[in-house]
Each structure stands twice: as C-alpha cells, then as structure tokens.
Amino acid sequence: MAAQTTVRKRGETKKETTRKVKAKAPVTKKTAKKKEAKKDLSKTYEEFKEFEGKEYTGMKIGRSHRWNYDAGDWTETKITPDLWQINYAVTKRRKGNAPEGSGVPVGTEYHWYILAHQNVRKLNANDYTTSMTGLKYKLAHKRATKEQWSTTAKTQRKRLVNLLKEMITQLETEPLPITVEYQGQTWEGEAMPIAQTCHDGICEEWEITIDDELMGILRRMKSGWKMEGVEDRKLVKAIGVAVAKWDEQEHR
C-alpha cells in the first residue's frame, strides 16, 4: 500500500499541516457508535421512557449502578426475641464517574423502602462478615427545586401496603424446585420468581436458595445469567440452566 503524502502550502508549518490532516479524518462507524453511546448516556432522567405500557422517568430499565460505601454507622436495638430496630447512616460514592449531564440535579432526595436478607457470619469476638441481598422500592422523591415530596405520607403508606401485599402473594406462591449439577455434584434448591419482573409468562429475576442457604437474586440478561455476589460464573450458569429447564417445559 503506497504511503500517503501531504502537500504543505508555502509559509505553513509542519504542525499546522498535521492539524489539518487530523481535522479531515473520516468518521468511521466505530467512532459514530461511540458518539451515539456517549450521547445516550448523557440523557437526563427527565426524559420519558416506557416500560410495559407505562411511562416513567429516570434511569433506564436494566442498567446498573455500583457504589462504594464509606465507613458507616449502623445501630441496632433488640426489641423482641426476633425483632431488632436498626438505623444506618453513611455516604455512598459512585464507583467511577457519572456521564456528563446525566442524573438528577444536586439536592434531589429519595425515599426508598428496602426488603432484604442480611446474612452474617461471626469471625471473632468483634468481627462479622455481612452481606445483603434484596430489593428497594421508591415510595417518593423530592426535586431539588421543590419544597414538597412527590406524594403525601398517606399515599406513600398506600404504595407500601400494595408492595407488601404483592410480596406476601409472591411468598405464598409455591417456589420452583430446581436441581443444580456442577463439578460432579448435585444440589437441591428452589427458585422464587420476583413477581414484578414477570411478563408474558417469563420472569427476568429469581431469588435462589440452595440447600436452605440463600444464594442471591439470579438475573436473566441477553448475555446470559448474572448473580451479584457470586463470583463463580460457571456456578451461576449452572443455576440458570436449572431455571431455564423449567421455562422450557412451561412453554412447550
């Protein structure tokens, strides 16, 4: 392939010539895709989107955030043999940087309700390992430019009651028994569908329990199955295969 030559005009420096050549570089498909992706990430939360026939604003369905939490203050008080009151306060920091122009304005507030499993293991007299798996549900938000929340306290309670009723119905549903085969071993377990993620007879997320131990929430993705907190991808795939077998039987 012949080398490309550049003709320099009289009085023009080599640096100026190089700058012009770079400016005329053609826009490739790869470059165009990168620009489009960047533009997409920079869309604000205010843009209306659609999910199962309903409009919503905010982060797109299916996307994820990852956060690092500072050393927080967790306080708990035992109030019955099995019930504890908890309080937790901490600053969480995004892992990486938010795309320029994305997200809500500084000062925006949210009221979430968290339904989660907390698994702990005592390591010594003073230390425990701690992990949490569950769901969080938005009850209300307050815009940075507003003094009032998006819904009243009464409406927030109604939303929470409806959510808890849905969760009770889900818990009363018979879970899917699964058999996981991995590395020459066989485990018995169960998969509980997350009702809010089910549509057209297919559920996108399942709460997985193996040998009476909660493993986490299994998520169906285009690239395969994913489970936060489980590093062994082959194990996650094996669990996904067990769940998929049931899906195939149900839709034959």
HELIX and SHEET records of a PDB file:
HELIX    1   1 LYS A   14  ALA A   23  1                                  10    
HELIX    2   2 LYS A   29  LEU A   41  1                                  13    
HELIX    3   3 ALA A  153  GLU A  172  1                                  20    
HELIX    4   4 ALA A  195  THR A  197  5                                   3    
HELIX    5   5 ARG A  233  GLU A  250  1                                  18    
SHEET    1   A 2 LYS A  49  PHE A  51  0                                        
SHEET    2   A 2 LYS A  54  TYR A  56 -1                                        
SHEET    1   B 2 TRP A  67  TYR A  69  0                                        
SHEET    2   B 2 LYS A  92  ARG A  94 -1                                        
SHEET    1   C 2 ASP A  73  LYS A  78  0                                        
SHEET    2   C 2 TRP A  84  ALA A  89 -1                                        
SHEET    1   D 2 GLU A 109  LYS A 122  0                                        
SHEET    2   D 2 TYR A 128  LYS A 142 -1                                        
SHEET    1   E 5 LEU A 176  TYR A 182  0                                        
SHEET    2   E 5 GLN A 185  PRO A 193 -1                                        
SHEET    3   E 5 GLU A 205  ILE A 210 -1                                        
SHEET    4   E 5 GLU A 213  MET A 221 -1                                        
SHEET    5   E 5 GLY A 224  MET A 227 -1                                        
SHEET    1   F 2 CYS A 198  HIS A 199  0                                        
SHEET    2   F 2 ILE A 202  CYS A 203 -1                                        
END                                                                             
